[in-house]
Every structure is written in structure tokens, then in C-alpha cells.
Amino acid sequence: MGFNVGIDIGGTFTDFCSIGDDGNIIAYKTPTTHYDLSVGFMRGMRELAKRCELAPRDYLSKVHALRYSTTVGTNALIERNGPKLALITTAGFEDTIFIGRSRSWADGLPMHEVRDMARISKPAPLIDPDMVVGISERIDCHGKVIAPLNREELLAKIQLLVDKGAMGFVVSLMWSFLNTEHELLIKKIIEEEYPEDYLGSMPVTLSSQISPKAGEYTRTMTSVVNAYIHGIMADNLNQLSSELRDGGYQRPLILVHNTGGTKKVSRTKAVLTHNAGPVAGMYGSLAVGALSGNPNVVFTDMGGTSFDIGVIVDAELRAHDFIPVIDRWRTNIPAIEVKSIGSGGGSIAWINELMGNSLEVGPHSAGSMPGPACYDKGGEQPTVTDADLVLGYLNPDNYLAGEMFLDVELSAGVIEEKIAKPLGISVLEAAYRIRRLVDARMGQEVFNEVALKGHDPRKFAVFACGGAGATHACGFAPYIGARKVVVPAVASVFGAFGASTMEIRQVWDLSRTLKLFRWDQQHYLEDLESFNGIVRGLKLAAIRDLKLEGFREEQMEFHLELDMRYGSQYNLTKVSVPRLALQSEDDVRELCDSFTRRYSEIYSPEAAFPVGGVNAECFYLSASVRQEKAAFRKEAGGGESPAAALAGSRQAYFDPAHGFIDTPVYDWRLLKPEHTIHGPALIDAPETTYVIDRGWTYVMDAWRNGVLRRDS
């Protein structure tokens, strides 16, 4: 027996999911230990071993792969505790990262802060202005060297930066993604002048290797962010890898990427680990969607800190982030788009005095420490979890399978002090308003995310994941118009589940502008080698990298996507290309037609601009390694009656018209496929609670997923 394990570190909880070779799934949640993430990590691994009835060393020795979604890099940016970096750029462009783009002051901020124009400001730079130097060199827009690098000038300025305390260098020169000659030469000179036996090695990050794409500011900032978090991540992951090896784990630690794949720590760009947890959840949705016959899925994940939203169409992840923002910094990584808002179980409810004492929920979160008031760890602010507890949905004596106990009086006390008294209402009404408000906000955000991509939300199944997803699914689904909600069996640890199912995959990208169709001349691209040569180069790089990870070329599968647009337009549209090489004009025409169809789906056919011609702007080649898919265990049906799983009842408040009612409570562990439950009802699961509202029906399917449908 072997195991595939996924780990997802969130702002409130760290989630674990172990899938055995026999299809058996074990899930576990533990509070995130922000002071040292490895403490919570190893605690979870010991618990998985215990539940498999194995000693920790024996369990780790049987783990095929450990896939890890880490927030170490994100935390380093938030806390601003990265190394002192220096930036080497082309002379005359030293102020690029400080000038930024026109909306740099708003990037990464929630809407309520963006509206506060009197207080808003640009973020403090990751590199101090006095740590930026310009070098006399120039490569033109065709990749031709028109001003060679001055070695003596470079050496003098490097020494100046070292004297100021530089602990690493970022090199980002003009047009380096077309010609890497000067950046590679700078790296060679630095490594010759400052070898490991002289003041230690000076890490050098090249923009042409981290982000070989057009866009001077975003290319530079992507490289800066990567360099800033690289050192801290390396230290943390090296320590964790050592602990795992000492504990019996015999394989490399694998990191989940926001591009939708995984790779060994030693082959990972640090910047690609940002927001990897929600992307892993998207891949988990693909797996569960295939089992349950749902090709069109709205993935939602309500955790303790945030509410994540993603869209899957025809069993494909089509949406990529057009402007990926990491913390406050605009980048150009090829990340899968997952939208996050500050709505989770730990989201704080507060009174907005500037808006006439209106009730607000989020975006700030109580996190895991101190957490909601009911955790009794010092929390003094009311949260969504406190409201759910006061309304009777949560079992205070059996939270997280009995590992935590909740204090109802503390929840009622902070809601009364912070919300009920200022608004002149009862504690119960305040809790009910908090819940309704957060449900409405989540539902509206989901509707917007789906509708603005050109889809009808009513035709999608909503996947309610995360520790609080099952608790709020019936609350936010009506705002979307959804009549079907799926709560996966491992919904509470769905990011970890998704990570455990992901394949080895990486994306290689490169900016090149090609005119595929010229309207004025009415002809398609004739120089097919200009296209095929780019793809061939990316494929060779992919084969080389994956061979270094120990895989054979015959195991690899390749998929090509392009960023395309009509000439003179700004927005890019990502298009899947059915073949890696263009053989004829018909192939080019087919590619342009694919772009037209995709563009029309998003913006409508009337928005097309064919007179501008069709351009390819960026190439993305993804390479994956064929691996055996996990075989999930099915269960036999138990008939419609869930009477054997009835565990009792408790008072719960579903609406003001009925008040508190005696509500049946079912034990999820005792439910069987085909069991049917009509709302109002509650289902206590080890890591979450299902709240089935009036007018909804719950049915468990053969894989223990809960399917919720509206009765009318």
C-alpha cells in the first residue's frame, strides 16, 4: 500500500489529504502555525500516519509523492522580511519599478480601500532606490545589440551595490527576452567576482529566465518578487525536506504551481507558488466533475480567511489571469485565474460608521490566531463562524471531530457588543444579518465571475468547498441562480485533495509578436517556420527540464496555447492550439477561426475587430508527464432512508418567520449513497457542517459527494 499526499496551508487551517492505492481517502485539518509552518506540517503527517494505523516513519516511507501548496513566499511579501536586493537595469530605466503602471497604487487592494482616495498610496518598494543601478548597454526591439556591455563600468557598480549590503541581484535589461546575451554575461561576471568562497554566493536572478515576456515593468517586477521570496522559501523548504528525510520520506518534496502543475522544489521558480492552493482546488474540481458528470463547474472554496472562485468550462481550465497581482505587485506569470475575496469563516463583522452605521463583513480576518471569539484564544471581534455558532448550525462540543471546543457565550458576547448594541437589534438578528450579508456578497461575486466570462451561471454546477463551504452553500447558491450544488466528500480539505491528484506539469512561455492574418492584404502568415521555430525551442527546453527530473521523453505530453488579439487592441485572449506545428495556410486559418470563436464567446461577435488583423503575442507550451490516475472508491447504495445516520437534533435558526426550530442532525460518517435528506436539516461531518436550508434536498452519491438541489 502506498499513498499520494496533498498539503494546503491556508490563513486559518492547514489541510491534509492522503489517497491510498486502494482509493481510500483520509482528510485532516489543523490550525496553521504561522510562527513556524513546519510545526503544523509535521503534526498533520503524524496524524495521517496514525489514521492509517502506521508508525510515522513507516507511513512516510510508503508515500509516493508529497505535493505541497505553500504560503511561505506570500507571507514574506506581506511581512516584508525578504533579503536586501539590488537591481541592475539598462541605463535610463532605473526608475521603472518606482514609476510603475498607472494603476500601481490600486493593484492588490480590496475595493473599499481603492475608493478611499484620500489615504491610498503606492506600496513601499521591495528594492530601495539607492540599490538600483543603470548599465550602459542596449539591445533593440529586434534583439540586435546596438551598444555592447561595458565590463569595467559593471564591475564598479556591482562593487558599489555590495558595499551597500546587497544580498542578491536582479538583472532586468531592455529587450532581454529577445536576446539574453547581456543578462547572461552580467550573471557570469558576478559569479566570477563573488564566488561561494568569497563573502558567500550572491544569488543572481535574470528576467530573461524568470519571465521572458514583453512588458518592461511586469517582467522586472516578476523577477524582483521571485528573488525577494526565493531565499526565505529555500531556507524553509530545505528545513522541511530535512525533517521529512529524517522521518523516513525517500522522495523529493513537490511544490504545486499556480500554472496548474507540480514540480520538484529544486526545479521551481518561487514566484509560481503564489496562490497555488486555490489552483489545486480547481484541479480537484476537474477530478470530481469527471466522476459526477459535471463538465461545467463553478469552483468555490470558503475557508477561514477567503472565498475563492474559479470557472471550469467543458472540463477545461480556460481562464488565465490577464494581470496576475502578487500582494501589491503586477506580474506576468502564466497563472490560472482564481478570484479571491475576503469572505471566510474568520471574516470579521464590523460597523462602518462612515457609511451610516452599516453592517460590513470582511475583508479582514481573525485568522487562526487568535481566530474567532468562540475559539477562546483571545479573539475580540465577531466573525462569520461566531454568527454560525449563535444560529445553532455548529456543534460546540464536536468541532473538527471533537479536536476543538467552541464557546457560544463568547460568540454571543462579541456580537452583542460590536454589532447588536450599535445597531439597536438583538444578538440573534445581528448573527442572522451577518450570515445573510456574507452569503449575498459571495453569491454576487460568483454570478459576476461566471456571467462576465460569457456564460449562463444557471447552466453550471456549483462546487461548495472549504471548511465553511457546506455551511453556506444553500445561502449563496440562490444569488447565482444555481439549482444544483455539489459538496465533495473531501470539501473541507479540497485544496489538499486537488494537490494530491495533480500531475507533474510545467509551463514554458515566451513573448513573440506574429501577424497571423493581415486584413489589408487578406492573407495569412506565410513564414510558418517563424511560428514553428518558437514552439520547437520551447519544446526542447521542456524536454531538457523534465529529463533532468528523471522522466523520459515518451512519457511527456505537450499542449500549446497562444495569447492572441486583434491588431491595435490591448486585451489578450488565450486560445488553445490543436497542433504544435503549422503545416499549411489552412492550419493558420483554423487557428484564427479558433481565436474568433473564443473572442466572440467572451465579448460577443459584435465586438470583433477583424480590420485590425489577428496577432499572436505570447506562446505558452505546457508539458505534462503521463501518470496513472487515482482510482477513487465507490460505495454501494443504502436506499433513500437516512434513519440509521440520525444522530439527534439541535435548535437552529433558519429564518425570522420560524425562529429556532428543533432540527434533525445526521452523522455524515454513517450516511450511505442514495440517502436523501430534506431541509431544514444539519449534517455533522468530521471537518465541516452541512446546513440544508428549507426548500433544499440532499442526496449522497456513490463517491460520498453531497448533491444539493432546490425543490422548486
N, C-alpha and C positions, 0 to 999 in steps of 0.2 A: 504494500500500500504506500503510495506517495501522495503528495499534496501540492497544490498551487495556492499561494497565499497572496492576498492583496491587502495593503495597508493605506489608509487615507487619513491624514492628520488635518483636522478641522479646527476652527477657532474655539470650539467648546469641547468636542469629543474627538478622540482618536478611534477610528473604526478598523476592525479586522474581519477578514473573510477567508476561510480555508475551504477549498474544494478538493475532496478526496478523489482518487482514481475511480472510486465506485459511484461518484456523483453526489455523495453526501456533503452537505454544506453546513459549516459551523460559523456563526457570527458572534461578534463580541464588541462591546463599546466600553471605553474607559475615558475619564476626563483627561483632556490634553494637559501635559505637564510642560507649560511654556518655559519654565526655568531650565529645563533640560529635556528635550523631546525624546531622547533615547530612553529615559526612565519609563515613560508611558509605553513606548515601543516594546521594550523587553518585557514589561508587565503583561502586555497583550499576548506576546508569543508564549509566555509561560502558561497563560490561561488556555490558549488554543491547545497546547500540549496536554494540559490537564483534562480538557473535554474530549480529547482523543484517547485518553487513558494511556498516555505515554509519558516517559520522563522527558524534560525539555531537550536534552541532548539527543535522545532518540528521535524525537519529533523533528528537530531541525535537520538532522541527517537525512530525513526522508522527504524534505521539501524540494520539489523540482525547481521552483522559481519563487523568489520573493520580489513582488512588484510594489514599489513604494511611491506614493504621491506625497511629496514633502513641501512644507511651507517655510523651510529654513531661509530660502532666498528672499521670499516676500517679507518675512519678519526682519531680515537685515535691512531692507529698504525702509520699512516703517520706523524702525528704531534708529536708523542712520548710524549703524555701528560697523560699517564696512571699512576697508583699508584706505589710506591716503593715496589717491591715484593721480597720475599725470596724463595729460592728453597732448599728443603730437599730431599736428594737422598741417595743412598747406598754408603757407604764409598768406595773410589777408583774410583768413577764415577762422581766426581764433575765437571770435565771439558767437559762432554759430549756435552752440548749445545754450548760450545765455539769452540770445535773442529769441530762439525757439520758433514756433509757429504762431499764427495769430490767436489761436485758442489755447495756448500753453497754460494760461492762467486757470483754465477751466478743466483741463484734462484730468480725469480720475476723481473728480469731485461729485458728490451727490447733488441733485438738483436744488435742494434748499440752500446749499452753500453757494452754488452758482448764481442764484438770484440775489444773494447778499452782496451786491456790487460794492458797497462802501467798505467792506472788510476783506474782500477777496484779493489775493496776491499770487504771484508766481511762486512755485516751490523753491526752497533753498537748493542750489545746485549740488550734485554729487561730487563734482570736481571744482575746487576753488579756482577763481580766475587767474591767480598768480601761478597755478600749476599747469597752465596751458601755454604751449609754445608753437610758433609757426615756423615751418621749414621752407627754405627756398627750393621749390621743385614744382613741376606742373605736368600733368597728363591731360590731354584734351578729351573732348566728348566722343572721339573715335578710338580712344585707347592708345594714342600715339604720344610718346614722350617728347615734349617741346621744351622742357627745362630740366636738366639732369639734377640728381640729388647732390647736395654739397656735403661731403662727408665731414669735413673739419667743422663746419657750422653745426651739423647734427651732434657731433661729439661734445662740443662746448655746451650746447643747450641741454643735452642729456645730463651732463655733469651738474649743471645748474639745478635741474629738477631733483637729482639725487641729493644734492646738498640741502635742498628744502624738505627732504624727508619722503620722497616718492617711494611707495612700496609696490608699485606696479605701473605699467604703461598701457595706454590705449592709443593705437595708431589708426587714424582715420583721415586719409588723403582724398583729394578731389578725384573722382572718376576711377578710384582704385578697383571697383568691381569690374571694370573693363580691362584693366591692366594692373596686375598685382605686383609688378616688378619693384616699385619703390617701397611698398609696405614690407615686402619680404626682406629687402635689403636692410631696412631700419631694424627689423627684428634680429637679423643676423649680427648686425653691429652691436646692438645692446647685449646680446648673449655672449659675444666675444669679449666685450669690455667688462661685463659683470657676470662672470661665471659663478657657479654654485659655491666655489671655494673662496670667493671674494665678496664679502658682505651679503652672502646669500643670493639665491637666484632671484632675478627681477622678472616676474610674470609679464608677458607681453601679449596683448590682445589685439588682433588685426581685424579691422572692419570687413576686409575682403574675405575673411574666413568665417566670421560670425554672421554677417549679413551682406552678402554680395548682391545688393539690390540698389536701384536708383532711389534718390531721396536723401540728400546730404544730412539733414537734421535727424531723421529717423534712423538712418544707417549708423550714425555716430552714437545716438542715444542707446540703440540696441546694444552696441559694443560696450558702452560705458556701463549700462546696467549689468551686462554679463560679467564684466570684470569686477564690478562692485560686489556682487554676491558670490562670485566664484570661490574666493578664498575661504569664506565662512562656511559655504556648503562643503568644500573639500575637507575642511577640518572635521565638521560634524559627521559627514558620511564615512570618512576614514575611521573615526572613533567607533561609529556604529558597525561598520564592516568588521572591525577587530573584535568587538563584542560578539558578533554573530559567529565569526570563525572560532573564537574561544568556546562558544556554546555548542558547536557541532555543525553549523551550516557550512556546506562544502562548495557552494557555487557563488558566482558574482551577485552582488546586490543590483537589482534592475530598477531604473527610475522610469516613472510614467511621464510622458511628454504632452504638452498642450497641442501638439500637432496630431495626436491620436495614436501614438505608438509608444513603444518602450525601448530602452537601450541600456546597456551596462553603464555604470557610473563613470567608468574611465573613458567612455566614448560620448558623453553627454555634454551639450552646451548648457551651462547653468540657467541661461535665460529661458530655456524651453521647459523648465519645471514649473513656471508660474501658472497657477490656475489649473494644474493638471488633474486635481481631484474631480471637479465637475466634468471635465472631458472624459475621464474614466467612467463616470456615471452615464454619459452618452453612449459609450460602448456597451455598458451593461444593458442599456435600453435596447440596443440592437439585438443582443442575445435573447433577452426576454421577449422582445417583439416578434422575433422569428419563431419562438416556441408557441406564443399565444395567438399568432396570426394577426399581428398589428404592424403593418409596414409604415403607417403614418402615425408618428408618436410626438407628443409634446412632453418632453422630459422636464420634470420639476423636482427640485430637491430642497426641502425645507429643513435646514439643520438648526443649530443653536444660534448661529451668527448671521447667516444669509439665506436667501432664496434664489436658487439657480434655475435658469430656464434655457432649454435647448430644443431645436426642432429637427426631426428626422422625417424625410420625405421619401417614399418608395424604398424604404430600408437602406437609405443612403444618408451620410452626413454631408450635406451640400453647403452649409453655411460656414464661411470662414470670416474671421474678424477683419473688417476692412481697415480699421485703425486700432490695433491692439494697444491698450494702455496698461502699463505695469506701474502700480502705485500712482505717481503723478507724471509718468514719462511715456510719451508716444513712441512706439516702436514699429517695426515692420516684420515681426516674426510670423510665420505661416500658421497661425493658431486657429483651431476650430472655435467657432463663435459660441460662447455660453454667456448669457447675460446674468448678472448678479445684482440683487437689490438687498438693502439692509432690512430684511424681514425674516426673522427666525424665532425659535422658541425663547432665545435670550434677548430679543429686541426690547428695548426699554420704552415704556409708555410714559408720555410727559405732556405737560400743558404748555402750549405755545401762547404766551401772553401777548406777543406782538401781533398775533392773528385773532385777537378777541377771545382769549382763553379757549382755543380749540384744542381738541384731543389729537395727539400725534403718536405714532408708534414707529420706532426706529428713526434713523438708520443705526444709531449707536446700540451696542450690545453689551450685556453684562459678562459675556464670555464664560469661561469655565471657572475663573477665579476673579471675583467672588461668586459669579453666577447669579441666577435668580434668587430672590429673597428666600424662597422656600427651601433652597439648598442648605440654609443655615450656615453659610460660610462668610457672613458679613455683608451680603448684598442688601442695599438700602433703597433700590429702585424697583418699581413694579415692572414685570416683564410679561410677555405672552404666556410663558409657562405658568406664571403665578395666576394669570386670569383663567387658564385651562383648569388649574387645580381648584380654584374657588368655585368654578362652574360644575365641578364634580366629575370631570372627564378622567382625570388621572387618579390612580390608586396610590395614596400617600404612603402606604405600607409595603408596596411591592413595585417600586420604580426601578427600572433597569434590572428586572428579575430579582428584586429584593436587595440589590447591592447599595442602593441609596434610599433614604427615607426623607419624605417631604413634609414640611411644616405648614399646614393650612393656615394657622393663625398668623404666621409671619407674612404670608402672601396677602391675606385679608388686611393686615395692618398697614402694609406699604401702599396697597391700592386705596385704602381709605384716606391715608394721609396725603398722598401725592396726587390722586385723581378724584376720588369721590367728594371729599370736602371742598376742594376748589371749585368743582362743578355743581355742588349742591345736590348730589344724587346719592343713591345707595351704593354700597360696595358691590352688590350683585349686578346692578345696572352698569356700573363702571367696568366690571370684568366682561360683561356681555358686549359693551361697546368696543372694548379693546379687541376682542376676538373678531367682531364684525368688521372693524376697521382694517385689521391686518389681512383678513380674508379678501376684502374688497380690493385692497391695493395689490395683492398678489394676483388675483383674478384678472384685474385690468391690465397688469403688466404682461401676463401670459397672452391675453387676447391681442394686445398691440404687437407683441413679438411675432405671433403667427400671422395675423392679418397683414402687417406691413411687409411680410415676405411674399405676399400674393396668394395666401392660402385661406381656405374657409376653416376656421377653428372647429366648427361643428363636425367636420369630417375626420377629426383626429382623436385618437385615444390619449387621454391624459395619464401619464405615469406619475403617481404621487410617491416620491421617495424622500429619504431623510428621516431623522428621528421624529420629526413633527409632521411629516407629510400625511400619514394616515389619520392623524388627529384633525387635520384641517382640510382634507381633500373634499369632503362634501360641502365645506364652507366656501371654497374659492371656485369650484367647478362651475356653478351656475353663472358666474360672471363671464365665463368663457363661452358658454353655450354648449358645453360638453355634456353628453348624456352617458358617457362611459368613462370610468376611471379604473385604472389597474394599479393595485398596490402590490409590487413584487414581494415574494416571500422574504427576501433579504433587504427590503426597502430601507430599513434604518441604517444599514451599512452599505448602501448601494455603490458609493464611490469605490470602496474597497472591493466589492464584488466585481464591478466593472474592471478594476485593475487586474484582478486575478484571471480574467478572461481575455485580456489584451494580448496581441501578438507582437513579436519583435518587428518594429516598423520605424522608419525614419523618412524625413522629407529633405530633399536637396533642392534648393531654389536658386534662381539666377535671373537678374533683370536683363532683358534684351528687347528692343522695340523692332517689330517686323510688321510691314504693311501687307496684311494677308489679302486685302481687297481694296483696289483703287476705284472709287466711283467715277472720277473724271475720265479715266481711261477704260473703265468697265472690264478690267481683267484682274485675275487672281495672281498670287505670288508665283513667280516662275523659277526663282532660285531656291529650289526645295532643299538644297544642301545647307543653306543658311539656317533653316529650321532643324533639319535632321542632325547637323553637326552639334548644335547646342544640346539636343536630347542625348546624343551619343556621349558627349562629355559628362553630362550629369549621371548617365548610367554607369560609365566607367568608375566615377567617384563612388557611386553607391556600391558597386560590386567590390571595390577595393576595401571600403569601410566594413562591409558585412563579412568579408573574408577574414579581416582582422579580428572579428568577433567569433570566428570559428565556424562560419556557415559556408556551404558550398553554393556555387552559382546556380546549380539546378534546383536548389531549394527556394530561390528568390522569385518573387512576382513583382512586376512593375506596373505603375499606373501614372499617367500623365494628366496634369491639369494646367490650364493657362489662365492668367489674368488678361481679360480682353476688354476692349471698349471701342466705341465709335470715335473716330478721329476728332480731336479738339474737346472731347468730354473729359471730366475729371474722375468720376466714379468708375471703378473697375468691377467687372463681373467674372466670377470664376466659372470656368467651363471644363467639363470632363472631356478628354480626348480619347476616342476609342482605340487608337493605334499609336505606337511610339514613333513611326516614321511616315512621312507623306510621300506617296509614290506617284501621284498624278494631280492634275488640276481638279479632278473630281473629288479627291481627298480634301483639298483646300476648300472647295465649295461646301462640302459636307461639314467641315469644321466651322465655317462662317454661318451656315444654317443653324448649327447647334447653338452658337452664340446668340443668334437672332431669337430662337425659341426660348432660351433661358432668360434673355433680357426681357422678352415680352411677358414671361411669367411673373417677373418681379415688378416691372414698371408699366406694363400694358403695351400692346402693339402700337398704340398711338404715340408712345414716347420714343419710338425708334428714330434713328438719325442716319439713315443709310448714305446720305450725301457726304458724310464725313469719312466714309470708308471704314474698314474694320482693322484694328491693330491688335497684335499680341504684344503684351508689355512685360510679362514675367512668366517664367517656366517653373513648374513645380513637379518634380519626379519623386513619387513615393515608392519605396522599396520595402516589401514585407517578406517574412520568412514563413513558408508553409509549415504549420504545426497542427497537431491533432487537436480538434475541438473538444472541449469538455462535454461529457455526456451527463446531462442532468437527470436525476432520478425522478421517475413518475410514481404516483401513488394510486392505489385503487380507490374507487369511489365508495362513499359511505351512505349514499342516499341523501334525500333533501333535509331530513330532520337533524338539527344540531343539538338535540336534547342532551346527548351524552357529554357535550362540551360546556353545558351551562354551569357556571361556577358560582352563581348567586346574583345579587343585584346591588346597585347603589343609587343614591339620589343624584340626578344630573339635571342641568338646566339647559334646555334646547331653545326656548323662545319665551318671551314675556307672557304670551297667551296661555301657556300651560304651566309655567313656573317649574319648580323642581318636581320631577316625576321619578317613581321607582323604576329604574332602567335595568333590564337584564344584562348581565355581564358574562361573556363567554371566554373560555381559555383557548387561545389560539393553538396551543400545542396539542389540544385534544380534537380540534376540528379536522374533518376529512374532506377530500374533494367531493363536490356536489352539495355539501351542506349549504343551506340557504338561510339567511338571517334578514328579517325585515326591520327597518328602523322605526322608532329610535332604539338603538342598542349600542353596547360597548363591547369591544374585544380586547382583552389584555394579552399582549404578546411580550416576549422577554425584553425586547428593546424599544417597543413603541406601544401606542394605544390607538385602536381604530375607533373613530367616532362615526357612527352610522346615523345620519340625520333622518328625521321624519320624511317619508317620500322616497327613500333610497332602499335598495336591496343589495345585499352582499352575497356572493357565491364564490366558494373556493374552487380553483381549477386543479387539474391533475398535477401541476408543479407547485401547488400550495400558494399560488398567487391569488390575491383577492380581487375580484371583479365587482365593481360597484356600478349600478345602473339606476337612473332616475325612473320612478314608476310612471310618471306622466310628463 
